[in-house]
Amino acid sequence: MIPRPVLLLTVATALLGSGCSVLSPKKDPTRFYELTGSNTSAPASSASGGTLVLNVQLAGYLQNTSLAQRLAPNQLTYLPFDQWAQPLGEGISQVLREDLSAGTGLAVVNANNTYVIRDATRVDVVIRQFDVLPSDRVQITAQWQVRTNLTGSPIKSGEFRQERPYAPNVKSLQDAVAVLSQLLGEVSQAIRKSLP
C-alpha cells in the first residue's frame, strides 16, 4: 500500500507535469458601451461665438460602471456584463458638449473650479434617470438651469423626460445605448431652446 502523502504528491506531479489545468479558461462575457453625439442639427445662425460652460451632475445610483436597469420605481439592479467604457458622467458631458457646440456654434467647455470665464452662459444639467427597463425600453430624465454667469440667478430652466423602445438583442444592449444617445441629442436640442 502506497502512503497517502506519496500518492497525493504523485497525482499532483502528474497533473502539473502534463500541463493539465483543473480550471479551463472561459471567454469574458463583459460588453463595453460608449455614448455617441448626434451632431445632426445645423449651427444656429445667431451664434455670437461666445462660450457656454456646461456642468453635468448624475443621480448617485448612476455613478457606477455597470448599466442600471430599473425593475420598479424604487428598485434597481446593475447589469454585471454590460458596462460603460468610460465614467457615465464624462460620456454624457462629452455628448452634450458636442451636440450643443454643433447646434449653437458656441465654444462649449466643462465647468471647472480652477478657472472662471467671465460673461459666459452657464448650463447646469442634472441627470436624474438614465435607465434600461426590462420591457425593452429606456428612460431618461434630465433637468437644467441656464444662468448668465457662475453666480447669477437662473434665467431659464427646463426638464426632459422620455421613455422609448429599443430593438431587443439577447447578446448586446447596443441598440439600447444608441437610443439613450439619441435621447441625449434631444436633451441638447431642448437646452438650446432655453439659451438666451
VOGU-3710 file (C-alpha; in Angstrom, 3 decimals, decimal comma):
1> miprpvlllt> 0,000/0,000/0,000  1,291/3,471/-1,030  1,345/6,019/1,785  -1,240/8,783/1,327  1,235/11,731/1,138  3,240/9,939/-1,541  0,050/9,206/-3,543  -1,061/12,869/-3,393  2,384/14,066/-4,410  2,413/11,646/-7,347
11> vatallgsgc> -1,026/12,810/-8,592  -0,094/16,493/-8,219  3,164/15,965/-10,075  1,368/14,132/-12,879  -1,179/16,954/-13,279  1,448/19,692/-13,250  3,829/17,780/-15,477  1,215/17,144/-18,140  0,183/20,798/-18,310  -3,385/19,944/-17,371
21> svlspkkdpt> -5,400/22,538/-15,585  -8,293/21,752/-13,332  -9,930/25,009/-14,460  -10,404/25,686/-18,139  -10,272/29,290/-19,459  -13,564/30,979/-20,248  -14,292/33,915/-22,522  -15,019/37,148/-20,673  -18,702/37,969/-21,400  -18,367/41,649/-20,437
31> rfyeltgsnt> -19,512/44,152/-23,079  -18,498/47,823/-23,016  -20,599/50,682/-24,401  -19,980/54,305/-25,319  -22,471/57,113/-25,891  -22,288/58,990/-29,189  -23,335/62,510/-30,167  -25,959/63,153/-32,816  -24,427/66,243/-34,489  -27,446/66,309/-36,800
41> sapassasgg> -28,551/69,876/-36,356  -27,073/72,864/-38,165  -25,466/75,596/-36,047  -27,743/78,407/-35,025  -27,437/81,395/-37,352  -27,431/83,837/-34,443  -24,411/82,272/-32,773  -22,249/85,005/-31,242  -19,063/82,980/-30,961  -19,269/83,144/-27,161
51> tlvlnvqlag> -18,640/80,460/-24,552  -21,067/78,091/-22,887  -19,974/76,486/-19,603  -21,574/73,072/-19,049  -21,870/71,434/-15,637  -23,319/67,885/-15,617  -24,277/66,031/-12,446  -25,638/62,488/-12,140  -28,001/60,938/-9,637  -25,946/58,903/-7,159
61> ylqntslaqr> -27,072/55,498/-8,414  -25,726/56,308/-11,910  -22,156/56,664/-10,662  -21,476/53,004/-11,368  -19,588/51,317/-14,196  -22,491/48,965/-14,972  -25,660/49,950/-16,820  -28,571/50,407/-14,446  -31,803/48,518/-15,001  -34,893/49,875/-13,267
71> lapnqltylp> -37,145/46,999/-12,210  -39,711/49,168/-10,401  -39,975/52,855/-9,415  -37,967/52,121/-6,265  -35,950/49,044/-7,329  -32,761/48,876/-9,404  -30,239/46,290/-10,466  -26,913/46,657/-12,219  -26,232/44,584/-15,309  -22,926/42,830/-14,467
81> fdqwaqplge> -21,749/42,156/-18,031  -22,961/45,428/-19,621  -20,656/48,272/-18,612  -19,799/51,807/-19,638  -16,449/52,182/-21,417  -15,848/55,461/-19,559  -17,405/57,059/-16,478  -21,029/57,779/-17,396  -20,826/61,435/-16,300  -17,902/62,033/-18,660
91> gisqvlredl> -19,726/60,301/-21,530  -22,912/62,323/-21,057  -20,948/65,566/-20,717  -18,991/64,805/-23,897  -22,143/64,114/-25,933  -23,907/67,244/-24,661  -20,809/69,393/-25,341  -20,515/68,091/-28,916  -24,233/68,475/-29,658  -24,511/71,936/-28,063
101> sagtglavvn> -21,410/73,156/-29,866  -22,642/71,843/-33,223  -26,110/73,289/-32,668  -25,113/76,739/-31,388  -21,693/77,495/-32,832  -20,539/78,362/-29,292  -17,415/77,032/-27,623  -18,762/74,604/-25,015  -16,470/73,783/-22,089  -16,843/71,735/-18,920
111> anntyvirda> -17,359/73,639/-15,693  -14,166/73,552/-13,699  -13,437/75,131/-10,342  -9,906/76,067/-11,397  -10,977/78,798/-13,777  -13,752/81,344/-14,200  -14,945/82,542/-17,580  -16,486/85,964/-17,370  -19,521/86,761/-19,480  -20,173/83,082/-20,274
121> trvdvvirqf> -23,572/81,480/-20,219  -23,659/78,586/-17,784  -25,880/75,492/-18,049  -26,254/73,188/-15,045  -27,675/69,777/-16,028  -28,794/67,061/-13,609  -29,436/63,583/-14,992  -31,993/62,004/-12,654  -32,657/58,797/-14,629  -30,687/57,062/-17,362
131> dvlpsdrvqi> -32,012/53,519/-17,242  -32,630/50,382/-19,225  -36,080/48,959/-18,475  -36,930/45,240/-18,555  -39,649/45,892/-21,162  -37,116/46,632/-23,966  -37,355/50,343/-23,285  -35,011/53,012/-21,971  -35,814/56,122/-19,983  -34,101/59,412/-19,295
141> taqwqvrtnl> -34,979/62,296/-17,003  -32,874/65,449/-17,164  -33,327/68,880/-15,614  -31,331/72,025/-16,358  -30,928/75,673/-15,425  -29,419/78,393/-17,585  -27,514/81,225/-15,890  -25,802/84,240/-17,364  -22,711/83,586/-15,207  -21,420/81,437/-12,339
151> tgspiksgef> -23,202/83,323/-9,562  -26,192/84,655/-11,465  -29,760/83,637/-10,809  -31,265/81,090/-13,218  -32,884/82,822/-16,167  -34,478/79,678/-17,573  -34,947/76,097/-16,537  -36,417/73,010/-18,097  -36,976/69,300/-17,828  -36,828/66,459/-20,329
161> rqerpyapnv> -38,487/63,152/-19,506  -38,780/60,436/-22,120  -39,202/56,690/-22,389  -38,541/54,967/-25,703  -38,353/51,374/-27,051  -35,234/49,775/-28,482  -34,705/46,658/-30,601  -34,017/43,794/-28,177  -30,979/41,588/-28,642  -30,033/38,853/-26,182
171> kslqdavavl> -26,321/39,295/-26,954  -25,982/43,061/-26,604  -27,562/46,280/-25,356  -26,040/48,216/-28,256  -29,469/49,333/-29,517  -30,482/50,469/-26,027  -27,334/52,602/-25,761  -27,965/54,013/-29,265  -31,464/55,108/-28,195  -30,054/56,657/-24,989
181> sqllgevsqa> -27,597/58,591/-27,194  -30,487/59,816/-29,378  -32,378/60,958/-26,298  -29,316/62,899/-25,130  -29,355/64,622/-28,519  -32,965/65,628/-27,832  -31,939/66,934/-24,394  -29,341/69,172/-26,056  -31,987/70,448/-28,515  -34,283/71,312/-25,599
191> irkslp> -31,442/73,062/-23,762  -30,643/75,130/-26,891  -34,185/76,476/-26,868  -33,575/77,713/-23,306  -30,420/79,638/-24,172  -30,589/83,457/-24,310
//
